[in-house]
Structure formats: C-alpha cells, structure tokens
Amino acid sequence: MTASSAKERRALILSMLDTSNEVSVTELSRQTGISEVTIRKDLTILQDRNLLVRTRGGAMRRPMENLSEDTAITKKRMFNYQEKMRIGREASRLIKDGDFIMLDSGTTTLEVARNLDCFQHLNILTNSMNIAEELMRYRRFNVVILGGNVRLNSHSTVGPLAISILRNFSGYKLFLGVDSFSLENGVSTPNLEEALLNQQMIQQASQVIAVFDSSKFNKRSYVHIADLSEIQCIVTDKGLPAGMKTKLKNAGIELRLA
C-alpha cells in the first residue's frame, strides 16, 4: 500500500499500531513506499502529538495512563530510548573518579552505568541485576549488589533484606530512577516495595540525583517516595513541560538538560 500524503501515511502508521502494538521503520517504509528518513520524521511528529512512543528502530503504541501500572523493564527500555541515552551521558558528568555512587534500578540509570568508561576507581552500590551485569564489563570497579526478594518486572531486589543491607552504607551519590514526578507530589511509583527501598536510599545519600525523561513530568503514581525538597538535582531531556525549568530553579533544584 502506498500512502499519497503525509496525513494518510501517519494514519496508516497509527492503524498498524492498533493491530500490532509495535512497528519498525523498515516495515513502515515498505508498506507506505516512503523513505526511512521520512518515516522517522513522521514518527517524531506523532510522538510529539502523544500518539505513539518512539523505540529503537520503530515505534509502539503509547500505553494507557494508569496510576497502578507497573510496566516491565523489558518494555520500559523501549520508551524514549534516545533521550535516556543522552540523559545517561549527562548524568555521568556528575561523577568524579573515586566517588561512591548508588544506581537505583531502571532503564535510565542503566544508561548511566553504560557511561563510566573514563573512570578508573569507583565504588558502586545497586539493587539492579541488569546494572550489576553491565558494571562487570569494566573489571575495575568495586560493585556491591543488594540482596533481597527479586522483582521480575524490574529485575531488581527489594524487601526487608535489601533495606537491612542498605543500612550498612551511607554518604553515596544516589542516581534515582523515577516513574512519576510532579511539583506538588514529588516522586512516586506504583510499587510499595520499590518505594520503601527508595526512601531508605534517599535517607542515607549525600546527594540525590533524579534521572528521568520528560514524559515522567506532571505524573503521579499511588505510592509516594519523596518530596521535591529531598532532591538536589534532576537530569532530564529538553522536552520538559513549559515553565517547569523556572519552577525547579525556584525550588532550589539543579537542572541539567541532555
């Protein structure tokens, strides 16, 4: 099928997402007879209109807003992939050689872990199995992974054992993954166990750096983690809502845009 106009082409993309949930740039190019460069531009426009979510190599249907939704990490990593990579690179600039850091579980904190090549000596604490595996490739950092119950959705450890082990550490720079953020309610998540562990992480950190893409702004989940006053720095992308930059500055939060 060849789409003769941009409007028809974009309608076809949305129609395909209604039936298959995810589409690739290559398949869309074949279906529409339009170049992959043009298809990528279409996907960007549709994402800007909140009609889909860009993924690596294509797009997927935007998930329904659901405060209780606990999306699996295997799906989360496909959302806003380019933005997360840039945020990871920018956040890594806040690290100095010899630092003691903690990387919370999440797809954006994983990108921080992938940008540590320039460091020789780091002490790293994490509750994420994915991040621990990524850190192993450096072969020079001191890495500690928290024990505890394993959450399949996040590939992370939680629960009383994880909190008990965490209490032995303090004074680290915390890179906190965020599901939902708002000026009024701070940071929140759909999962109680994640929230309790995150609260303990924040309590013992010397600095809290929240890393998340701009789609998480003005969202609220069921379980409160922290107020705005408990966060010292936010690293995000340039798509944050209008006026948010000024409001965060007025709240005394350092803002770094990737």
Secondary structure, DSSP 8 states (H G I E B T S, - for coil): ----SHHHHHHHHHHHHHHHSEEEHHHHHHHHT--HHHHHHHHHHHHHTTSEEEETTEEEE-----TT----HHHHTTTTHHHHHHHHHHHHTT--TT-EEEE-SSHHHHHHHTT-TT-S--EEEESBHHHHHHHGGGSSSEEEE--SEEETTTTEEESHHHHHHHTT--SEEEEEE-SEEETTTEEEES-HHHHHHHHHHHHHEEEEEEE--GGGBT---SEEEE-GGG--EEEE-TT--TTHHHHHHHTT-EEEE-
